[in-house]
Amino acid sequence: MSHYPFKRKGVALIITMAMITVVGMAAVGILVASRDEILIAGNRRRAKVARFAAEAGMAHFFAQAIRADGVRATASGQEGYEIIPLTPVDGLTNTRRGHYTVKVGFCCEPDGSPLPPNRFRVLSEGQLRRGNRVYATSRISAIVETYDPGLTAVDRDAQGALSDRALETQRGSGGPENTVAQLPRSPR
């Protein structure tokens, strides 16, 4: 016979229930954390697709090789003029690879003044969308500067070195000063 047998009854059940509760809470925590990681990975993927679409829009614009005077004439000096309308990256209307629009503008220098006539701003906006619903957006911009084609940047007599006139123009535009080694002239 045992002394005080009633004190041990139900202890195993209480310990088992406590362990099941702890294991259940850990399982729920792992499931929630993995679900959040999946959502975060999806958000990163959508953001990258939108970024690649914006880069595709910028590449599309630069492939057209439009000079500053052509951009100003097309936009009629209008700020935020949409020079390339909503375009799918792969040509399919309801694509998962993104869409882009490209806008041009003529404002502003850091001091608030308008950009000079040979400079303009390009803003490419990439989107991941389904129908009219936008899931992610990314924007990239660049300030483009074009030079007078009469000022040749390469002096053919100097075998590829920059001509003195082109160097003077670049120094006068406020760009970085470059030092170019003098190359021998080709015999003719």
Secondary structure as the mmCIF struct_conf table of DSSP 4:
data_model
#
loop_
_struct_conf.conf_type_id
_struct_conf.id
_struct_conf.beg_label_comp_id
_struct_conf.beg_label_asym_id
_struct_conf.beg_label_seq_id
_struct_conf.end_label_comp_id
_struct_conf.end_label_asym_id
_struct_conf.end_label_seq_id
BEND BEND1 HIS A 3 HIS A 3
HELX_RH_3T_P HELX_RH_3T_P1 PRO A 5 LYS A 7
BEND BEND2 ARG A 8 ARG A 8
TURN_TY1_P TURN_TY1_P1 LYS A 9 GLY A 10
HELX_RH_AL_P HELX_RH_AL_P1 VAL A 11 ALA A 63
TURN_TY1_P TURN_TY1_P2 GLN A 64 GLN A 64
HELX_RH_AL_P HELX_RH_AL_P2 ALA A 68 ALA A 75
TURN_TY1_P TURN_TY1_P3 SER A 76 GLY A 77
TURN_TY1_P TURN_TY1_P4 GLU A 79 GLY A 80
STRN STRN1 TYR A 81 PRO A 88
TURN_TY1_P TURN_TY1_P5 VAL A 89 ASP A 90
BEND BEND3 GLY A 91 GLY A 91
TURN_TY1_P TURN_TY1_P6 THR A 93 ASN A 94
BEND BEND4 ARG A 96 ARG A 97
STRN STRN2 HIS A 99 GLY A 105
STRN STRN3 CYS A 107 CYS A 107
TURN_TY1_P TURN_TY1_P7 PRO A 110 ASP A 111
BEND BEND5 GLY A 112 GLY A 112
HELX_LH_PP_P HELX_LH_PP_P1 SER A 113 SER A 113
STRN STRN4 PRO A 114 PRO A 114
HELX_LH_PP_P HELX_LH_PP_P2 LEU A 115 PRO A 116
TURN_TY1_P TURN_TY1_P8 PRO A 117 ASN A 118
STRN STRN5 ARG A 119 ARG A 130
TURN_TY1_P TURN_TY1_P9 GLY A 131 ASN A 132
STRN STRN6 ARG A 133 GLU A 145
TURN_TY1_P TURN_TY1_P10 PRO A 149 GLY A 150
BEND BEND6 LEU A 151 LEU A 151
BEND BEND7 ALA A 153 VAL A 154
HELX_RH_3T_P HELX_RH_3T_P2 ARG A 156 ALA A 158
TURN_TY1_P TURN_TY1_P11 GLN A 159 GLY A 160
HELX_LH_PP_P HELX_LH_PP_P3 ALA A 161 SER A 163
HELX_RH_AL_P HELX_RH_AL_P3 ASP A 164 GLY A 172
TURN_TY1_P TURN_TY1_P12 SER A 173 GLY A 174
HELX_LH_PP_P HELX_LH_PP_P4 ALA A 181 PRO A 187
#
